[in-house]
Amino acid sequence: MSDAIKHECGISLIRLLKPLEYYQEKYGSAFYGVNKMYLMMEKQHNRGQDGAGFASIKLNMAPGERYMSRVRSAEAQPIQDIFDQINARVNSVISENVDKASDVTWQKKNIPYIGELLLGHVRYGTFGKNSIESVHPFLRQNNWMHRNLIVAGNFNMTNVDELFGNLVELGQHPKEMADTVTVMEKIGHFLDDAVAKLYKEIKKEGFNKREASPMIAKRLNVAKVLKKSSKNWDGGYAMAGLLGHGDAFVLRDPAGIRPAYHYQDDEIVVVASERPAIQTVFNIPYESVKELDPGHAIIIKKNGSTSVREIIRPVEKKSCSFERIYFSRGSDKEIYEERKNLGQLLFPQILQAVDGDLLNTVFSYIPNTAETSFFGMVKEAQNYLNKKKEEQILALGPSITKEQLHKILDVRPRIEKVAIKDAKLRTFITQDSNRDDLVAHVYDITYGSVKKSDNLVIIDDSIVRGTTLKKSILKMLDRLNPKKIIVVSSAPQIRYPDCYGIDMAKLEDFVAFKAALALHKEQGTMHIVDDIYYKCKEQVKSPEIEPVNYVQDFYSPFTAEQISDKIASILSPKDVKAEVQIIYQTIENLHAACPKNLGDWYFTGDYPTSGGNKVVNRAFVNFYEGKNQRAYSQITV
């Protein structure tokens, strides 16, 4: 993606179902779970590089023995940093007790981080707060084992204000109005309530206080706690939690916006944000990894029994399509095919843009994540040429000469690696002039790969702001002197903010929004913009009314082609000699390519929750009033 956007987070949960001695004997180390967690987090590092955290729980520890450990980092290489810290701590303990270090029972009692229940998190800080206090997992401590709660998630809530107010009404005094803290305290409240009720119930049965503790762990209904806690949540989430006594859960939002996958055998239960991470780390086939259904939670009790329970009634599934286009690792079997399909389905528009002249057209891509879509685009170009070849050969019939046959067969799509990503823009350059100069050199080109008479088709995952295209890529490509530059986006036009975990929050950042605004000004329809503002303002002032996305009216007077043409005009530097055209994926083809992931609100404005409509209307008010701020003002994770 040429436009860098921050996004997503990644979760990993591992529950070892056998005693630690089993893993020592079979795999040579009681640290089997810790080692696997390191790999799980590394295999999902694409989902977050601003912070990482790890937490573990030891089962059946005696009072006074430490049973919970947590380590977090916001350093430049956070995953490496937290496991360096773990190794340093472990080696320090072992070096002081060399004679006991091989005893697994001693290890469990004395070495931190080793345990049967582990939780990992990688984080992108989408609100610019990357201090250690913002890094997951979050910890809610209590002297009662059952009331200890560790939470980590890939999520954003659109109604944090409401949830915070609910906590205040319950008599709590949250330390901050952040969605992670708010969600954790909501779960914690109902967890406390459930434990207290069980304690009273068990005492009435004649058991003493000490006898009550293991019975609370056995009887605690985690599903009921989650149902009460999540009742008013509005957002996209995959929420993972560990309870101090050893229960664990992962809950997915009812629209399935955020991803979650799980696998179980007789040794482990594992849950993660991405399927390939589980496949690779545990060497298991694609079919063995299951997707967690929307609105459901996988619940693992202390005794190792596992169930998948409906917590919130599922709504129409709207899994994030950006996961498929860009965010998730392309090593997933389905995602790889979907990305190829995205490129393949763009070919008819490309063929029209080059007037059918493939002999004088060079195909390339913007590194690195557009490569798979590029394969699909080229494959369809090959299919098209093969049909043309077949027609020519059949037309010539038996009289075709060897030279004619070779001339026909030698025609194939012209593929070149034109763009090379040379450097990553570092944010310590603050002066605008220096920053622009640095952006202009992020990409380099392969000289001699294009002729003056050529069309140059180059595919990107998506075009969000278009900044790098304008300041760098188009200028660089123009140095090759092509006749025409056609930039192809495998994603449709991004028109609306995301409020479920991706850092696309301000309407005025989107080049599609700028293009539509320019068209309104040119065509004298700014009264439509004014009307939308008044409707949005009224909705923001009346949050009790079911919201409608009024911003869709902003784009409705124009066709997608009109907006694309205006985007090309906006992004074309004045000194570029080649004609520039920009082609976007259609919504219909997006759905055809990714049929199981129909969440498309950033393209269509069809938000899966009412909170999304509130956010987009608030975003329009902010734009109109010149407020340079996000429409969701809370910290997102």
N, C-alpha and C positions, 0 to 999 in steps of 0.2 A: 504494500500500500504506500503510495507516494505521500499521502497526507497522514502523518502520524496521529493516531488517536489512542488514548488510554482506555482501557476496557477491562471488564471481567475480573474475576479472581478464580482461584482453583482450590478445591478442597480434596482431602484424602483422609479416609477413616479406615483403620485396620483393627480388627478384633481377632486375636489369636485364640483358637478354640481348644488348644491342647496346653498342658503345663509347659513351662519354659524348658524343663528338662528334655521334653520331646524334641524341641528344635535344636537343642544342644547336641543331642544324639544323632538326629537325622541330617542336620545342616551344618553342624560343627560350631554353632554359636547360639547362645541364649539371646543374642542381640539380633536375631533373625528379623523381628518386627521393626526394629529401629533401622536396620539396613534397607529393608523393603520400603519403609517410609521415605528414606532419603531418595531412593530411585523414583518413587511415585511423585515426589515433589519436583525432582529434576525433569521428569517426563512431562510435567505440566508447567514448566517455568515460563512458557509462552503466555500463560495467563496472568502473570504478575511478576514484576521485577523491582517493585518499590519496597517490598517487605516480605518477610516470611516468618512463620511461627510453627512451633511443635509443642504438643502436650501429650503426656502419658499418664495412665493410671495403673497402679498395681492392685491386683485383686487380693482380698483376704489378708490384709496386713493387720497386725496387732495394734491396739491403741498406743500412740506415742511413736509409731514408726511412720516415716514419710511415705505416702502413697500417691501423691500427685507431684508432677514436675512440669515446668513450662519454660521455654526459652524462645525469645523473639529477636528479630534483627531488622533494622532499617538501613543497613550498610549497603554499599554498592553491589556486593554479591551476597545477598541475604541468605540464600539457601546454604551456600558454602560456609558462611559465617556461623549460622546456628549449629551446623554439624561439627564445625571446628570447636565451638564452645562445648558441645556435648562430648566430643572426643577428649578434649583437654580435661574436663571434669572427671570423666571415667578413668582416664589414664592416671590422674592424680590419686584417685581412691585406690586403684589397683597397685600403684607403685608403693603405697604405704602398707599394703596387705598382700604381698606377693604369694605368701603361703596359702592364703584362703581364696585367691582370685578365681580358681577353677571350679569352685563349689557354686553351683547354680542357686542353691538356697541362700547362700551367703550373698551372692551377687544381687539377687532380688531384694534382699533386706537392706543392703548397704549402698548399692550403686544407683544413682538417680537415672531417670529416663527409661531404663529397662522396665517393661511392663507388658501386660496382655492387651491393653486398650490404648490406641495411639491416634492422634489427630494432627494433621498437617494442613498448612494454609500458605498459599502464595498470593500476593496482593498487588494490585494496581491502585494507587491512591488517586481517585478521580476528582477529588476536591482540593488537591494541592497540599494536604496535610499528611506528611510522610514521617512524622515523628514516631518514636517507639510506642507512644500511647495509643496510636491509631492502628497498630499492627495486631492481627489476630494470632492465636485464639485469645478471647477475652475470658477472664476468670472471675467468678462470683464465689467468694469464700464464706464458709460457715463451719462452726465447730461440730455440727451434725454432719456426718459423712454424706447422708442422702441429699442435703441441701447445697452441697458444693456443685457448681455448674460451670462447665467450660464450653464456650460457644465459638464457632467460626463459620463463616458463610460466604457465599457468592451471591450478593443481593443488593438491592436498594429498595427502600420503602418510599412511596410517594406521600404518605400521610403521617409522617413522624410527629408533626404538631399534635394531631389527634391522639396518637398512641401515647405521647408524652402526657397529654392531658388526662388520659385514662389512668395512668400510673398515679398522678397527683390525686385524682378522685379516689383511688384505692388507698390513699394515705401515705404513699411513698414520697421520697424526696430524691429523685435521680440526680446524679452528680453532673450530668450534662445532657443536652438535647441532641444526641447522635443516634442514628438508627440502630447501630450495633448495641450500644448500651441499652437503648429503649427496648429492643427485642429481647435481650438477655434478661432484663429486669422483669419483663412481662412473663417470660417463661418461669423465672425464679419465683415470682409471686405465687403462681398457681402450683409450682412445685412445693413451696413452703406450705401452702394451704393443704395440699394432698398429704404431705408427710405428717402434718399436725393432726389431721383427721384420722389417719391410719394409726397414729400413736395412741390417740384416745380410744379408738376401737379395740386395739390389741390389749390395752390395759384393762378394759372392761371384761375381756375374756380371761383375765386372771394372770396374765404374764407380767413379769417385772420389767423395769426400764431397760435393763441390759438385754433381756430376752427379746424385747420388742425390735431391736435394731435389725437383725437379719430377717425378721418377718416383714418389716417395712420394705426392705429391698425386694423381697419375693412378691409382695402384693401390690407394689406401686404400679399404677396404670399410666404408663408413659403416654399412650395414645390419648387418654382423657386430658392429661395436662396439656398436650400439644393442641388439642381441639379448643380448649378454653383460651390458651395463649394466643392462637393465630386467628381468632374469630374476626378481628377487625383489620387484619393486615392487608394492605393494598400495595402490591409491588411484584417484582420478580425475585425468586429466591430459591436457593438450595442451602438449607440451614442444617448444620451439623452440631451435635451436642454430646457431651459426656457428663454423666452424673457420678459424683464422687464414689459411690458404692460399686459402680461398674456397669450400669445400664448405659446404652448409647442409642442415638437416633440420627437419621438424616431425613429432613422434610422438604418436599418440593412444592412449589407454588401451584395453584389449581389450574393455571393456563399452561403450565410446563414451559414457562419462559426461559428459566435457567436450567441447564442440563444436569443430570445425575445418573450414574450407572452403578450397578452392583454385581458382585459375584460371590458365591459361597461354595466351599467344599468342606471336607471333614477337618481341615486344618485352620482355615481362615474365613472371615467375612471381610470383604473390602468394598468400599464405596468411593467413587471419585467423580470429578467433573467431566472427565474424558475417558471414553472406552479404550482407546489404544494404550493409555498408560497402564490400565489393568492388564490388558492382553500381553504387553511387552514384559512388564515386571514379573508377572506370575506365569508367563509362558502358557497361555490358555487360548483356545480358539475364539473367534469372533462370536459364534453362536452361544457360547457359554456366558457371555456378559449380557445382563439384562438392563433395560432402561427402567428407571424408577418412574412409575406412572404419575402424572400430574395430580396434585392434591393428596398424594400418599406419602407415608413415611415408612422407611425400613427401621424397625425397632429391634435392638439386640439386648436381651436381658442379661443380667449378671451371670446366669447359669448357662449362657451361650445359645439359648433358644432364640430363633430369629423369625420375625413375621413382617409382612408388608400390610399396612393398615390404611384405610381411607381416613384422612383427617379432615379434609375440607372437600366438599363436593366439587369434582372437576367441572370446569367450564370448557368451552370450545378450545381445543389445543392450539396454542399460538407460540410454539417454540421459536426462539430467536433465529431468524434466517442468517443474520450476520455471523453466527457461529459457523455456519456452513460456508459462507463466502470468504471469511477471513480469520476469525478468532481461533477456532479450534485447530488442532494439529491436523494437517492434511493426510496423515498416515492412517486415519480411520477409513475403513473400506467404503462406507457409504459416502463420506464427505469427499473422498478422492473422486468417486464417480460423479457426484453432484457438481463439483467444481469443473470437471471436464465438460459436463452437460451445459453449464453456464456459458463456457466458451463456444461450444458447438452451436448453441441456439442463437448466438449473435451473428453467425456467418451470413445469413441472408441480408441483414442490414449492411454488413461490410461489403458484400458483393455489389450492392446497389451504390454504395459510396464510391467505389472504384470503377463504376460503370462496367463491371464484368471483366476488367482488364487485369487478370491475375499474372500474366506474363511480366508485367511491369509493376508488380506490387511486392513489397518486402514485409514479412510478418515478424514481429518481435514482441517483447513483453517488458514490463517494468519489474525488476527484481524486487523481492524474491518470491513472494507469496502468490503472484499472478501466474506463476509458471504452469500450474496444473490447468488453469483455464485456457492458457495458451495452447497446451496440448490438444484440448478439445476443439478449439478454433481451427487449428491446423488440420486435425483429423477430418473435420467437415469440409475444409478446403480440398483435401485429398479425395474425399468422396465425390465432391462436385466435379473435380477434374477427371476422375475415373469414369464417370458417366459421360462426360464430353469425349473422352478417348474412345469409349465403346461406340458412341454414335459415329465418330469419324472413321473408325476401323470398319464398321458395318457398312457405312456409306461407300467406302472404296471397294469393299468386297474382295473376291479372290484375286483381283488384279493388283492388290496393294504390293508395293515393292518393299524390300528390306529397309531401304533408306527412309521411305515414308513411315514405315512402322516404328523405326527408332526415333524419328522426329516427333511422332505423336507420344510415344511412351516416355521420352525424356522430359516431357513437361511435368513439373511438380511444383508445389508451393515453395516459394523462396523464403527460407528461414535464416535469420541472422540474430546474433546476440548484439543488439545495437546499444542498449543502455546498460551501464555498469554502475552499481551502487558503490561509491568510493569512500564515503565517510559518513559518520553519524553526527548530526547537529547537536552540539553540546549547549546546554542552557546557560553556561556561565558567560557567554557572549551576550551582553545586555544592550549595547548600542545598536539601534536599528540599522545603521549603515553597515556595520560589521556583520550583523546577523544576516542581512540580505546577501552580502558577498559570500558568506559561508554557505547559505542555502543554495546559491547558484553553483556551488561546486560539490554538492552532495552526490550528484551523478556525473558520470563521464560517458563518452560515446566511443564506439568502434569506428574509426575513420576508414573510409573506403568500402563500407558495407552496403552503401546505397548509391545509386546513380541519379543523375539530375532528372532523368525522365521518369523516375519511380514514384509510386505512391508508397508511403510508409505507414503501416498499420501497427500500432503498439497498444497492447492490452494492459489494463490495470485492474486491481480488485474493485476499487471504488474511487470516486472523486467526491470528496466531502467539501473541503474548502477550496481546493485547487491552487493553493499557495505555491507548492513545490512545482506544479506544472508551469505556472506563470513565471516564477522567478528562476527556474532552473531547467526543467526538462524540455520545454518547447524551444527555448533558446539553444540548448545543446543539440537537439535533433535538427534544428534548422541549419546548423553548421554542415550537415551532410548534403545540403542542397536538394532535398526531395521536392517533387512537384507539389505534393499534398501530404499533410500529416493528419492521420485519422487516429485519434485517441479513443479507445474503446473501454468502457467500464463494464465489468461483469456484474455489477450491482446496478439497480435502478437509481434514479435521482434521489438523493437524500434531502428530504424536505422538512422533516419534523424532528424535534428533539427526542432523545431517548431518556427515559426516567427509570430504567430498570437495571442500571449498572454500567452503562457505557457513557463515556465522557463526550456526549454530543448534546449540549444543553441549551445553547443560545441560537435562536433562529438566524440572526444576522451573520453567524459564522458560515452558514451554508451557501455555497455559490449558487445553488438552485433557487434559494430564497432571494438572493441579490438579483438574479436574472429575472425572476417574476416581478420583483419590485421595479426594475428598470423598464419592463414591458408595461406595467401599470402607468408609469410616468410618461412613456412614449405615447401610449394610446389614450391618455387623458381619463383614466379610470381610478384615480386616487380616491374618489369618493367611496369605492368599494373597500379600500384599505381603512378609511375612517370608520365605515360602518362595522367592519370586523372588530376594530378596536373597541367601539362602544359596547358591542355584544360581549366581547371578552371581559371588559372591565366590569360589566354588570354581573357576569358569572363569578368573577373573582370576589366581588363584594357579597355574593349570595351563595356561599359554599354548600348550603343545605339543599340547593336545587341540583338535580341530576345533570351533570355537565355534558355539553355537546361540543365537539371539536369544530369551532367556528373558523379555524385557520384553513380548513380545506377550501373554503370559499376564496381564499387568497390565490390559489392556483387554478381554480376551475375555469376562468375565462380563457385559458391558454392550453394549447396542445403540448404534449411532451416534446414534440419536435421543435416547437417555437422556443420552449425554454432551453433545450439543448443548443440550439443555434445561438441564443443570446449568451449562454455560458461560454461557448466557443469565442464569441466576440469579447467577452469580459476577460477571459484568460489569455487571449492572444497578445503577446507583447507587440508594441508598435513596430519594432524593428525586425520582426519575423517576416521573411520573404514568402515562405510557403503558405498555401491555403491551409487553414486549420478547420477540421470538423471533429465534433465530439459525438460519440454514439453511446447511449446508455442502454442497459438491459431493460426489457419490458417487464411489467409486473406479471403478466401472463406467463412469460418464459421463466421468470424466477420461480414461480409456483410449480411449473412443469419440471424444472431441474431439481427442486428441493420439496417434493410433495409431502414430506412428513414434518416439515418445519415451515409453517405458514405465517409465522410472526413477521409482519412487514410494516409495522406502524411508522418507522422512520421514513418509509417510502410513500405510504398511502395515508397516514394519519389515523388508521383504524386501530386504536389502542385497545388492548385486551382487558383493561381495568378502567374504572371511572377516574382513578387518580391520574392516568395518562392524559385524559381530556383536560383535567384541571391544570396540569403542568403545561400543556401546549398553549392554553389560553393565557396563562400567566406569563409565558415566554413572549407571547405577542404583545401583551401590555408592556412588558419590560422593553421590548424593541421600540415600540411606538413612543414611549416616554423617555427613551434614551438611557435606560438603566442598564449598565454593563454588569449584569449579574445572572446567575443561574436561576431558572424558574423553580428548582427545588433547592432550597437554601441550606439543607442539612448535609452533613458529611455522608458520602456514599462510599461503599467498599468495593 
